């Protein structure tokens, strides 16, 4: 078997730099960073009488300990800012969305769906007269769960 044939049999992990974000089924923007894709299962200790070698760990509810944090270059499109402003004025509108990981050919390989999300924090760029960095905006979303 040739080396290239062996290489094609190995599954390489997906690279984390090629992804997109959809909200309400529409690709909203090219984000440069997404964090907070996290789920934890709470556990409860249970001591069984007469068993001293260990404590049972019973599975409890799932929880999502961090907000989804989306970062992108600030653009003239104001959809995310407008959504944040609606929330700030008491008009809570929740939307479902997805974070989609793609392979190097641009094909969808993994999808995390979040439900009933709304923005709880928007941060604008740090402005410096002597810098050349891209102006970034950050949007934090609270949500009611992740699924694939």
N, C-alpha and C positions, 0 to 999 in steps of 0.2 A: 504494500500500500504506500503510495507516494505521500510525502510530508503534507502537501496541500490537501490531499483527501482526508488525512487524519485531522488536520486543522478544521475542515468543514464539519467534522463530527462533533467537535467540542462546542458547547454552548457558551459563548461569551456573555458576560453580564451586560445589561443595557447601560448606555451612557446617560448621565443625568442632565446633559445640556440641551437635549432636544425634546421640547414639550410645548403644550399649548394649554390655555385655560378657556373653558366655555362656561358661560352663565346663561341660563335659560335656553340652552341648546345652541347658542351663537358664540362663535369664537370672538372674544371681546378685545383681546390685545395680545401682543407679543411680550410676555413677561420675561424678565431676565432672571428672576429667582422666585421660587415658591418654597415655603417652609411650613412646618406644623402639620404635616401628614403623619398623624400619630393616633394610636388607639391603645388603651390600657384596659386590662381586665382586673377589676378589684377582686381581692381575695379576703376570705374570712377564716380566721383560725378556729379550729374545732378540736378540742381535747377529748379523746376517747378514754373512758375509765379503764385503767389497767394497762394502757399502752403508753409506755414511757420513752420509747425510742424516737418518736417523732410526733409532730402535730399535723393533723390533716389540714390541708389548704383547700377550702371550698371556693369554687368560682362564683363571683358575684356579677354585678352589671358591668357593661362596657362604659368607659368614659373617654372623653376627648379632652385631654388636659391643656392643650394649647390651641390658640386661634390659628386659622390659616393666614399666612402672611404672604401677600403678593407684592412683588416689586417690579417696576418697569420704568422706562424712560418717560418723562413727562411729555405729553403730546397735546395737540390742540383739541383732541376729542375729549369731551367732558362727561361722558356717561358715568364713570366711577365717582367723580366728584359730585355730580348731580344726585346719584344714589345716596351717597354719604349725607348730603345736605337734606334730602327728604327725611332720613332717619333723625338727623339733628333737629328737625322741626316737628318730630313726633309722628311722622307718617312711616310706620314700620312696614316695609315690604320685604318679604323673604323670597329668595330665589334658590332654585336648585342649580347645581353646576357640576363641572368635571375638571379634573386635572388629567391630561392625557400625555403619557410618555410614548415617544416614537423611536423607532430604530433609525439607523443612519440613512435608510432609504426613504424615510418620511412615513413609514407605515405604523399605524397604531399598534402598540404592543401591550400596554397596560393602561387602565383607567381607574381613577379613584373618583367616585361620585360623592358629592357632599349635598346634604339636603337642608332646606329651610335656613339658608345663610342670609346674613345681613351685615353690613359694615359697622364696626364698632370703633374703628380708628382709621384716620387718613393722615398721612404725613407727607408734607411737601419736601422739596429738595433743600439741601444746605447750599446757600448761595455764597460763592467766594469770587471776588473780582480777579484773583490771580490763578484760578484753577482752570482746568480743561476737561473736567469730568462731566459725564452726562448727568443732567438734572433728573433725579429719580423721584417717583412718588411711590408711597407704600400704602397698601390697603389691608387692614386686618378684618377678617370675617369670622364671626362666631357662627357655629352650625350645629345641627342636631344629628350628626353621624356621618360616617364614611362607609361606603360599600364599593365593591368592584363589579 
